[in-house]
Amino acid sequence: MSDDLIFLMGKFEARIPRDRRYARNHMWCQSRDGAATVRRHRFGFTTYAVRLLQDVYFLEWSVDGSTDVRFRQEIGSIESSKAESALYAPMAGRIVEFNQSLLADPSAINLDNHDAGWLFEMEGDDSSMLSPEDYVTMLGDAWEETQRTIKGQLH
């Protein structure tokens, strides 16, 4: 998309679509149709996160659909060629649906993270999500430390 923001990760461009908001744990948040009082949001990994994880090959959820979760509650785990990590709720609310196709084959996270590679949908208040511009600022502020961490893992 030509209107997307770009964050340069060395030579790699991380695309930051403007049609969604962002969690500090590197997930995008896109509002879906929902009742006026309870909004539904779809979440997935940002291009930045996918680039750092590289080849995602395993995804597992530790909570069921229709589960109320706290902000930063552990909700699952992911394994990739670069990392094994717990996944945490990007906001408080109710998880209403998981992308079931990713459990059998999580490659859509690598290939199409902004569409077919979405992770889950939640109902709740997304007011804590960052604007695309604020997310890019957050990435820039942390990039130097991120590079040191990556280089440390290589040695």
Residue pairs with C-beta under 8 A, 6 or more apart in sequence:
1 15
1 17
1 18
1 19
3 18
4 15
4 16
4 17
4 18
5 15
5 16
5 18
5 132
5 133
5 136
6 13
6 14
6 15
6 16
7 13
7 14
7 16
7 48
7 136
7 139
7 140
8 14
9 48
9 51
9 143
10 147
12 51
14 46
14 47
14 48
14 51
14 139
15 47
15 114
16 22
16 46
16 47
16 48
16 132
16 135
16 136
17 28
17 114
17 132
18 132
19 30
20 28
20 29
20 30
20 31
20 132
21 28
21 29
21 30
21 126
21 129
21 130
21 131
21 132
21 135
22 28
22 29
22 46
22 129
22 130
22 131
22 132
22 134
22 135
23 29
23 43
23 90
23 91
23 128
23 129
23 130
24 90
24 130
24 138
25 88
25 90
26 45
26 46
26 48
26 49
26 52
27 43
27 44
27 45
27 46
27 49
27 90
27 119
28 43
28 44
28 45
28 46
28 114
29 41
29 42
29 43
29 90
29 91
29 126
29 129
30 41
30 42
30 43
31 39
31 40
31 41
31 126
32 39
32 40
32 41
32 42
32 121
33 40
34 40
34 123
38 123
38 124
39 123
39 124
39 125
39 126
40 96
40 121
40 122
40 123
41 91
41 121
41 122
41 123
41 124
41 126
42 118
42 120
42 121
43 90
43 118
43 119
43 120
43 121
43 122
44 109
44 113
44 114
44 117
44 118
44 119
45 53
45 109
45 113
45 117
45 119
46 113
46 135
47 113
47 114
48 139
50 56
50 109
50 110
50 113
52 82
52 83
52 146
52 150
53 78
53 80
53 81
53 82
53 83
54 80
54 81
54 82
54 110
55 80
55 81
55 82
55 110
56 78
56 79
56 80
56 106
56 107
56 109
56 110
57 79
57 80
57 81
57 106
57 107
58 77
58 78
58 79
58 80
58 106
59 76
59 77
59 78
59 79
59 102
59 103
59 106
59 109
59 119
60 76
60 77
60 78
60 103
61 75
61 76
61 98
61 103
61 120
62 74
62 75
62 76
62 77
63 69
63 73
63 75
63 76
63 95
65 95
65 96
65 97
65 98
66 94
66 95
66 96
67 94
67 95
68 93
68 94
69 75
69 89
69 92
69 93
69 94
69 95
69 122
70 89
70 92
71 89
71 90
71 91
71 92
71 128
72 88
72 89
73 88
73 89
74 86
74 87
74 88
75 87
75 88
75 89
75 95
75 120
76 86
76 87
77 84
77 85
77 86
77 87
78 84
78 85
78 87
78 106
79 85
82 153
87 119
89 95
89 122
90 129
91 122
91 124
91 125
91 126
91 128
91 129
92 124
92 125
93 122
93 123
93 124
93 125
94 122
94 123
94 124
95 120
95 121
95 122
96 121
96 122
96 123
97 120
97 121
98 119
98 120
99 108
99 117
99 118
99 119
99 120
101 108
101 116
102 108
102 109
102 117
102 119
106 117
108 116
108 117
109 117
109 119
110 117
111 117
130 138
